[in-house]
Amino acid sequence: MPISAHIQQILASLPEKPGVYQHLNKDGEIIYVGKAKNLKRRVSSYFQKEHTSLKTSRLVRNIADIHYIVVNTEQDAFLLENNLIKTLQPHYNILLKDGKTYPSICITNEPYPRVFKTRKIVKNIGEYYGPYSFGNTVDLVLELIHNLYPIRTCRLPLSPEGIKNGKWKVCLKYHIHHCCGVCENYVSQEQYFAYIEQIRKIIRGDAHEISEMLFQQMAQLSAQLRFEEAQQLKEKYNLIERFKSKTIITNTTIRDTDVFGYLEDDDTIYVSILHLHKGSIVQGKTVEYKRIIDDDESEILGRAIVELREQLDSHTQDIIVPFEPDFIDENIHVSLPTQGDRKKLLDLALQNVKQYQIDKRKQADRLNPEQRNTRVLHALQAKLSLPSLPITIESFDNSNIQGTDAVAGCVVFKMGKPSKTDYRRFTIKTVEGADDYASMREVVYRRYKRLLDEHSPLPDLIIADGGIGQMHAIREAVEDQLNLSIPIAGLVKDDRHRTSSLLYGFPPQEIGLKPTDELFHFLTRIQDEVHRYAISFHRQKRSSGQTHSQLDDIQGIGEKSKQLLLKHFKSVKRLSEASLEEISQIIPTTRATIIYHHFHPDMVS
């Protein structure tokens, strides 16, 4: 089935991240919602094969547009898909029943609170945490809580007055040390609430003291060779650590809210919205605006808030924003969180707006590849404070094995693209042994001495592949020997031989690079290319040295004749023992005679 240009463009720019995707029909209606561990791979699979299912085939035929929301984990994608299907009820989805709602943890608001798992949210009963997609994790954490803190599990309507009057008696739980006996006032209400507060810390993920205590106890038990007990504590410790990463996709502590992400890029502004209904993310959208006049960012965000809320028909009384907007609706509460679940929601909105920006860049770069290269070169110029755009960049690398067959390669990039006709190879002539820096000085001197002699243009930037040492060697050749002024940078590699940072200046200063930046990928590409080029030349030279034979020294014998002879006789030794008649059966008699006499000079008359 043919794919529209619009869908192809979306598929090409999809991120390889977890998230939820929405298929829309030509009328803009959401007809299917799905989750993905890898959005690009999952969504692309719909269009890469013939589907045996009639329902799936019909779905694919009706897809006119694709929207998606990026999340942090596959678990978050699972929960978000659940929220969206229940809210939107798309035509092609199997509807999820309420009985499959994910469990939460409730701490009741009773005088002596209980802590238990529930799938029903009733606000006046207590406070809720969750939900969590893995119910067994909730069970194990509750078990841990009840093991650590002897709180009650009964449903007695305990009150301070009733306890004072001796209305209740302790049960079996007290006698087996699973309850503190609060019903008979064996533990004060203050001490009981201290237990509850520590339990809250565990559930909220703020359980550092408890984790630390368990870790120390594990170490002590291991030192005493009590490994079984240490393993039991380790399981509890791992449960607390795992439980700290509670999802923010569905959050019963945050009700109807709109969350906004904001990002500027030259003359383009991107704004995203995540709409929460009853604590669940049910809608998400990102839009872009072109800056025409010098508007203040607070004004732009304020206008975007009004427009996006109208598009989503949102009437929430609470919004979460990264900074104070120019927003005139006094009935709406504006929140600028710096921590907690609201901050996590804000981070998720920003993550989606960044992904939208990346997708737009990818689409623009496919239409105009030169645009990306120019952008990267401007970024490099800004990083190094270069006086002009580095239109021509050259990079050098050496290659040898213990000083033998020493060679070097020079690669040239023009306007951000490799210019392979300008690549040059060098056989080291003046250096003996494995002296990398002396070899670099020789190659760089030869390269730019020749360009000067030929009156050819010099590069705008030289990049050393080997860090500070090679930078100094290049500088000695360029500035001290040739009296030239060319900016010189260096690339630093980590212990896995991967690009990690950029060096510039004398003495060289390290400039950090983000692995996600376009500039990082561009410099890595240069480093990989010069390394590949030098290595390939070294292998070629070494290979030609290893395959040299006596046949190469015989004048009048071409490559084709040598190949025919070696193919037939298998080795030079067998050829040297062959008769003239045997050789003549493979190649013409004249050439056969030359070879025969080469190996049998005493037979020459």
VOGU-3710 file (C-alpha; in Angstrom, 3 decimals, decimal comma):
1> mpisahiqqi> 0,000/0,000/0,000  1,444/3,417/-0,929  2,375/5,707/1,980  1,630/9,419/1,787  4,499/11,911/1,841  3,174/13,305/5,127  3,299/9,898/6,857  6,747/9,160/5,383  8,024/12,428/6,822  6,651/11,571/10,270
11> laslpekpgv> 8,119/8,043/10,202  11,547/9,397/9,233  11,689/11,724/12,231  10,143/9,537/14,947  12,356/9,191/18,059  13,717/5,865/19,250  12,253/6,427/22,714  9,388/4,990/24,759  6,020/6,663/24,380  2,431/6,475/23,217
21> yqhlnkdgei> 1,308/7,046/19,631  -2,102/8,035/18,254  -3,319/7,234/14,729  -5,731/9,810/13,298  -8,027/9,554/10,259  -8,563/12,187/7,554  -11,164/13,944/9,759  -8,632/14,369/12,587  -10,305/11,742/14,802  -8,106/9,492/16,952
31> iyvgkaknlk> -8,851/5,951/15,778  -6,121/4,022/17,621  -3,838/4,481/20,631  -0,791/2,297/21,229  2,283/2,146/23,458  5,863/1,536/22,339  9,219/0,822/23,901  10,709/2,297/20,725  8,318/4,664/18,928  10,198/4,665/15,622
41> rrvssyfqke> 10,392/0,888/15,345  6,835/0,218/16,498  5,016/2,849/14,426  7,095/2,107/11,307  6,146/-1,583/11,546  2,537/-0,734/10,591  3,712/0,350/7,131  6,476/-2,182/6,464  4,504/-5,374/5,954  1,231/-6,819/4,733
51> htslktsrlv> -1,124/-7,462/7,655  -3,033/-10,742/7,830  -5,600/-9,227/10,178  -8,442/-7,509/8,312  -8,937/-5,086/11,206  -5,290/-4,007/11,180  -5,319/-3,590/7,400  -8,350/-1,318/7,657  -6,686/0,660/10,437  -3,533/1,278/8,361
61> rniadihyiv> -5,577/2,346/5,326  -7,368/4,949/7,458  -4,236/6,494/9,019  -3,870/10,076/7,775  -1,785/11,506/10,624  0,242/10,359/13,645  0,658/12,097/17,001  2,776/10,871/19,895  3,853/11,676/23,459  7,364/10,788/24,660
71> vnteqdafll> 7,744/9,393/28,195  10,671/8,206/30,309  10,039/4,476/30,648  8,098/1,613/29,116  6,099/1,447/32,345  5,032/5,089/31,888  3,989/4,310/28,303  1,894/1,412/29,607  0,040/3,661/32,060  -0,410/6,531/29,602
81> ennliktlqp> -1,872/4,181/26,993  -4,349/2,974/29,611  -5,384/6,565/30,433  -5,851/7,570/26,797  -7,823/4,504/25,764  -10,246/4,916/28,667  -10,685/8,631/27,968  -10,752/8,652/24,146  -12,199/5,167/23,464  -10,731/4,937/19,915
91> hynillkdgk> -12,598/2,861/17,357  -9,859/0,251/16,797  -8,807/-0,252/20,437  -9,998/-2,992/22,750  -11,558/-0,997/25,585  -9,902/-1,487/28,962  -12,304/-2,295/31,770  -12,341/-0,393/35,060  -11,572/-3,630/36,881  -8,083/-3,442/35,455
101> typsicitne> -7,348/-0,038/36,975  -3,853/-0,052/38,430  -3,501/-0,240/42,235  -2,622/2,646/44,523  -1,619/2,836/48,178  -4,001/4,546/50,587  -3,112/6,066/53,964  -6,400/6,704/55,742  -7,160/9,919/57,589  -8,345/8,078/60,714
111> pyprvfktrk> -7,021/8,954/64,211  -4,867/5,810/63,866  -4,332/5,493/60,072  -4,244/2,253/58,135  -2,090/1,624/55,034  -3,411/-0,668/52,308  -3,653/-1,340/48,569  -6,756/-0,242/46,675  -8,047/0,214/43,142  -10,784/2,652/44,138
121> ivknigeyyg> -10,016/6,314/44,799  -12,332/7,872/47,403  -10,871/11,218/48,386  -12,564/11,677/51,771  -11,161/8,388/53,071  -7,501/9,338/52,946  -4,503/10,207/50,780  -3,518/8,063/47,786  -0,176/7,324/46,139  0,188/5,802/42,718
131> pysfgntvdl> -1,094/4,093/40,740  1,602/1,548/39,940  1,602/-0,698/36,892  3,141/-3,647/38,757  0,714/-4,754/41,464  3,160/-7,276/42,908  5,577/-4,450/43,676  2,876/-2,725/45,730  2,212/-5,979/47,611  5,870/-6,467/48,411
141> vlelihnlyp> 6,364/-2,872/49,533  3,305/-3,070/51,786  4,738/-6,265/53,227  8,009/-4,424/53,822  6,178/-1,532/55,494  4,301/-3,868/57,825  7,536/-5,707/58,640  9,351/-2,457/59,442  6,500/-0,720/61,269  3,970/-2,555/63,489
151> irtcrlplsp> 0,946/-0,547/62,372  -2,564/-1,954/62,608  -4,329/-3,813/59,777  -7,729/-4,170/61,480  -10,759/-2,063/60,551  -11,744/-1,149/64,098  -12,991/2,478/64,383  -10,252/3,363/66,877  -10,402/6,689/68,689  -8,418/8,135/71,597
161> egikngkwkv> -11,563/8,183/73,768  -12,438/4,569/73,031  -8,887/3,414/73,735  -8,829/5,400/76,998  -12,066/3,707/78,079  -10,661/0,226/77,259  -13,196/-0,446/74,523  -10,902/-2,800/72,546  -8,478/-5,606/73,232  -5,343/-6,681/71,340
171> clkyhihhcc> -5,640/-9,525/68,842  -3,339/-12,275/67,581  -1,405/-9,755/65,420  -0,069/-8,152/68,584  1,006/-11,471/70,096  2,962/-12,464/66,959  4,624/-8,995/66,926  2,862/-7,746/63,771  1,018/-4,912/65,558  2,063/-2,426/68,221
181> gvcenyvsqe> -1,138/-2,866/70,238  -2,304/0,701/69,813  -5,862/-0,384/70,604  -4,800/-0,833/74,241  -2,513/2,219/74,160  0,712/0,184/74,266  2,017/2,809/71,794  1,079/6,481/72,019  -0,725/8,283/69,222  2,396/10,462/68,691
191> qyfayieqir> 4,612/7,392/68,241  2,043/5,854/65,890  2,007/8,985/63,726  5,825/8,879/63,669  5,516/5,413/62,068  3,036/6,795/59,504  5,313/9,699/58,611  8,234/7,341/57,940  5,932/5,195/55,801  5,014/8,304/53,809
201> kiirgdahei> 8,720/8,878/53,154  9,093/5,367/51,749  6,072/5,744/49,472  7,101/9,226/48,272  10,577/7,964/47,450  12,166/9,976/50,268  13,481/6,983/52,144  17,201/7,675/52,146  17,663/7,058/55,894  15,806/3,751/55,727
211> semlfqqmaq> 17,742/2,641/52,638  20,990/3,606/54,335  20,064/1,711/57,508  19,192/-1,430/55,541  22,409/-1,166/53,521  24,521/-0,920/56,679  22,727/-3,875/58,221  23,340/-5,875/55,038  27,062/-5,100/55,244  27,214/-6,130/58,910
221> lsaqlrfeea> 25,411/-9,407/58,276  27,667/-10,179/55,300  30,767/-9,502/57,416  29,396/-11,981/59,972  28,843/-14,520/57,145  25,077/-14,439/57,770  24,348/-14,401/54,068  20,756/-15,646/54,139  19,685/-12,833/56,489  21,695/-10,333/54,405
231> qqlkekynli> 19,909/-11,524/51,270  16,512/-10,944/52,915  17,516/-7,377/53,782  18,852/-6,878/50,269  15,454/-7,797/48,837  13,826/-5,197/51,093  16,461/-2,635/50,120  15,918/-3,270/46,401  12,159/-2,930/46,838  12,532/0,512/48,441
241> erfksktiit> 14,930/1,654/45,713  12,587/0,411/42,981  9,552/1,965/44,635  11,234/5,385/44,715  10,748/5,691/40,947  6,973/6,189/41,132  5,416/7,165/37,824  3,944/10,616/37,248  1,829/9,544/34,253  -1,080/8,886/36,611
251> nttirdtdvf> -1,011/10,700/39,943  -3,914/10,786/42,367  -2,411/13,709/44,310  -2,684/16,024/41,278  -6,145/16,611/39,847  -7,221/18,547/36,716  -4,148/20,438/35,540  -2,507/21,759/32,368  1,282/21,503/32,141  3,227/23,661/29,667
261> gyledddtiy> 6,712/23,247/28,226  8,511/26,119/26,464  11,564/26,251/24,168  13,064/28,917/21,890  15,202/28,239/18,816  16,345/31,270/16,779  13,078/32,779/15,481  10,927/29,785/16,383  9,158/29,158/19,688  7,810/25,740/20,673
271> vsilhlhkgs> 5,149/25,273/23,352  3,700/21,945/24,531  0,720/21,132/26,732  -0,054/18,014/28,772  -3,649/17,923/29,992  -4,363/15,982/33,207  -7,914/14,936/34,053  -8,577/13,288/37,429  -4,839/12,933/37,890  -4,170/11,201/34,549
281> ivqgktveyk> -2,515/12,550/31,395  -5,227/12,287/28,758  -4,061/14,729/26,056  -0,850/16,204/24,745  0,026/18,611/21,974  2,933/20,783/20,787  2,738/23,829/18,544  5,278/26,248/17,108  5,207/29,990/16,605  7,372/32,159/14,362
291> riidddesei> 8,723/35,204/16,108  7,838/38,284/14,039  8,569/41,070/16,508  10,673/41,126/19,653  7,980/39,734/21,950  8,762/38,980/25,554  8,764/35,236/26,367  6,133/35,748/29,079  3,795/37,316/26,486  4,365/34,437/24,036
301> lgraivelre> 3,736/31,793/26,706  0,605/33,640/27,869  -0,867/33,672/24,341  0,084/30,016/23,818  -1,645/29,016/27,063  -4,908/30,620/25,946  -4,731/29,101/22,453  -3,760/25,561/23,517  -6,387/25,444/26,255  -9,014/26,467/23,680
311> qldshtqdii> -7,830/23,771/21,244  -8,069/21,095/23,953  -11,263/22,618/25,395  -9,595/22,701/28,791  -11,171/24,518/31,753  -8,805/23,467/34,526  -8,264/25,883/37,408  -4,584/24,967/37,746  -1,646/25,270/35,349  2,029/24,321/35,711
321> vpfepdfide> 4,546/26,476/33,825  8,370/26,854/33,610  8,209/30,627/34,278  5,637/33,302/35,041  3,481/33,936/31,933  1,677/37,113/30,951  -1,657/35,517/31,794  -4,676/37,602/32,797  -7,149/34,968/34,070  -7,074/35,591/37,818
331> nihvslptqg> -9,276/32,548/38,535  -6,497/30,163/37,474  -3,745/29,164/39,875  -0,270/29,309/38,300  2,385/26,935/39,689  6,160/27,109/39,068  7,387/23,922/40,781  11,046/23,243/41,581  10,646/19,735/42,999  8,208/16,905/43,512
341> drkklldlal> 5,646/15,374/41,143  4,660/18,719/39,617  8,289/19,324/38,646  8,405/15,846/37,077  5,347/16,717/34,999  6,997/19,975/33,927  10,131/18,036/32,912  7,992/15,651/30,855  6,349/18,589/29,039  9,803/20,027/28,305
351> qnvkqyqidk> 10,996/16,624/27,067  8,130/16,531/24,569  8,718/20,081/23,355  12,410/19,260/22,819  11,499/16,137/20,870  9,142/18,179/18,696  11,999/20,590/17,962  14,282/17,684/17,009  11,617/16,245/14,685  11,121/19,585/12,953
361> rkqadrlnpe> 14,875/19,930/12,469  15,090/16,466/10,958  12,318/17,265/8,516  13,916/20,602/7,556  17,344/18,994/7,155  15,968/16,405/4,747  14,548/19,167/2,593  17,685/21,315/2,868  20,789/19,357/3,999  23,005/22,437/3,695
371> qrntrvlhal> 21,005/24,109/6,452  22,122/21,546/9,037  25,784/21,747/8,006  25,767/25,530/8,251  24,127/25,344/11,675  26,802/22,927/12,928  29,632/25,107/11,596  28,154/28,162/13,305  27,986/26,154/16,541  31,658/25,177/16,154
381> qaklslpslp> 32,626/28,788/15,440  30,795/29,912/18,582  32,363/27,164/20,744  35,911/28,114/19,705  35,288/31,866/19,226  36,737/31,626/15,716  37,046/34,856/13,697  35,277/33,307/10,692  33,142/30,318/9,787  35,324/27,144/9,526
391> itiesfdnsn> 34,312/26,395/5,935  37,350/24,137/5,343  38,416/21,777/8,145  41,352/19,377/7,924  42,190/16,568/10,320  45,242/14,286/10,599  45,896/10,846/12,055  48,902/8,488/12,097  48,943/4,711/11,801  51,740/2,170/12,339
401> iqgtdavagc> 52,503/-1,097/14,065  55,537/-0,764/16,332  56,990/1,801/13,978  56,707/-0,304/10,810  54,870/0,809/7,670  54,253/4,199/9,298  51,703/6,269/7,381  49,323/9,179/7,979  46,063/10,422/6,537  44,567/13,862/6,067
411> vvfkmgkpsk> 40,815/14,253/5,555  39,170/17,479/4,398  35,644/18,673/5,210  34,163/21,574/3,242  30,948/23,183/4,436  30,492/20,303/6,854  30,789/17,567/4,216  33,752/15,285/3,407  35,619/16,402/0,286  37,208/13,082/-0,674
421> tdyrrftikt> 39,024/14,443/-3,731  41,071/16,564/-1,312  42,023/13,654/0,992  45,765/12,969/1,122  47,900/10,007/2,193  51,445/10,225/3,474  54,192/7,652/3,891  56,435/8,730/6,766  59,930/9,390/5,363  62,116/11,060/7,986
431> vegaddyasm> 61,027/9,373/11,225  62,347/6,020/12,426  60,387/3,969/14,944  57,029/4,718/16,543  57,353/8,464/17,192  53,799/9,694/16,776  54,519/13,378/17,382  57,530/13,551/15,048  55,471/11,795/12,364  52,693/14,361/12,845
441> revvyrrykr> 55,160/17,265/12,512  56,550/15,810/9,280  53,143/15,214/7,689  51,689/18,598/8,638  54,817/20,401/7,428  54,736/18,557/4,080  51,001/19,206/3,676  51,068/22,966/4,168  54,483/23,551/2,587  53,047/22,092/-0,603
451> lldehsplpd> 49,865/24,196/-0,345  52,042/27,298/0,049  54,236/26,326/-2,916  51,156/25,732/-5,076  49,465/28,943/-3,807  46,473/26,849/-2,719  44,054/28,055/-0,016  44,770/27,021/3,574  42,124/25,509/5,872  40,100/27,554/8,354
461> liiadggigq> 40,640/24,995/11,132  42,934/22,026/11,830  41,698/19,262/14,133  44,153/16,893/15,806  42,792/13,432/16,418  45,156/12,618/19,285  44,679/15,339/21,879  47,217/17,730/23,442  50,403/15,994/22,212  49,359/16,082/18,576
471> mhaireaved> 48,108/19,652/18,953  51,589/20,749/20,042  53,211/18,823/17,167  50,883/20,488/14,631  51,515/23,892/16,170  55,306/23,443/15,878  54,979/22,623/12,178  52,391/25,304/11,351  53,568/28,238/13,451  57,259/27,607/14,196
481> qlnlsipiag> 58,401/26,033/10,912  56,002/27,568/8,372  55,132/30,798/10,208  51,407/30,327/9,537  48,430/31,257/11,692  45,727/28,562/11,482  43,391/27,732/14,409  44,179/24,304/15,872  41,764/22,190/17,944  42,066/18,716/19,401
491> lvkddrhrts> 39,687/15,885/20,235  39,889/14,023/23,530  38,883/10,350/23,705  37,668/8,435/26,744  38,960/5,043/27,894  36,742/3,393/25,264  38,361/5,407/22,466  35,231/7,534/21,953  35,092/11,298/21,494  34,427/12,970/24,852
501> sllygfppqe> 35,472/16,655/24,604  37,113/19,364/22,489  40,443/21,120/23,141  41,329/24,631/22,005  43,893/27,334/22,716  47,454/27,276/24,044  47,695/25,994/26,633  44,737/23,885/25,471  41,498/24,278/27,434  38,905/21,517/27,523
511> iglkptdelf> 35,470/22,406/26,136  32,649/20,095/27,148  30,393/18,510/24,534  26,934/17,054/25,034  26,623/13,619/23,365  23,183/14,616/22,108  24,368/17,794/20,318  24,738/17,975/16,540  28,250/19,388/16,996  29,296/16,335/19,002
521> hfltriqdev> 28,111/13,994/16,228  29,855/16,137/13,584  33,223/16,056/15,393  32,851/12,324/16,047  32,251/11,839/12,337  35,483/13,719/11,494  37,412/11,679/14,053  36,028/8,379/12,781  36,672/9,356/9,155  40,330/10,347/9,611
531> hryaisfhrq> 40,968/7,240/11,688  39,346/5,023/9,043  41,292/6,706/6,262  44,696/6,361/7,970  44,033/2,753/8,990  42,883/1,733/5,503  46,056/3,174/3,948  48,199/1,395/6,525  46,472/-1,914/5,862  46,832/-1,460/2,134
541> krssgqthsq> 50,542/-0,738/2,431  51,129/-3,596/4,834  49,130/-5,955/2,608  51,099/-4,999/-0,498  54,327/-5,594/1,418  53,183/-9,025/2,509  52,069/-10,109/-0,972  55,302/-9,019/-2,694  56,950/-11,983/-4,366  59,815/-12,777/-6,744
551> lddiqgigek> 57,398/-12,439/-9,675  57,185/-8,690/-8,938  60,924/-8,405/-9,701  60,703/-9,994/-13,174  60,490/-7,369/-15,896  58,061/-8,027/-18,743  55,608/-10,006/-16,615  52,313/-8,236/-15,976  49,784/-8,578/-13,187  47,471/-10,820/-15,206
561> skqlllkhfk> 50,250/-13,326/-15,986  51,283/-13,422/-12,323  47,727/-14,137/-11,208  47,325/-16,964/-13,775  50,598/-18,590/-12,721  49,917/-18,365/-8,977  46,382/-19,634/-9,459  47,694/-22,707/-11,316  50,911/-23,494/-9,401  49,629/-22,273/-5,994
571> svkrlseasl> 53,060/-20,986/-4,927  56,259/-19,417/-6,305  58,235/-22,461/-5,130  56,184/-24,843/-7,299  56,467/-22,434/-10,223  60,284/-22,364/-9,861  60,347/-26,181/-10,078  58,090/-26,322/-13,173  59,422/-27,065/-16,661  59,276/-24,593/-19,544
581> eeisqiiptt> 56,568/-26,720/-21,180  54,386/-26,632/-18,063  54,691/-22,856/-17,773  53,962/-22,406/-21,499  50,617/-24,144/-21,044  49,510/-21,263/-18,781  50,971/-18,152/-20,468  52,489/-17,418/-23,924  55,867/-19,039/-24,666  57,815/-15,745/-24,752
591> ratiiyhhfh> 56,767/-14,792/-21,225  57,089/-18,410/-20,068  60,705/-18,419/-21,261  61,474/-15,208/-19,329  60,108/-16,721/-16,120  61,804/-20,090/-16,654  65,206/-18,439/-17,246  64,670/-16,230/-14,162  64,514/-19,325/-11,982  67,100/-21,296/-14,016
601> pdmvs> 69,794/-18,781/-15,060  72,249/-21,615/-15,700  70,017/-22,875/-18,543  70,440/-19,667/-20,528  72,515/-20,466/-23,649
//
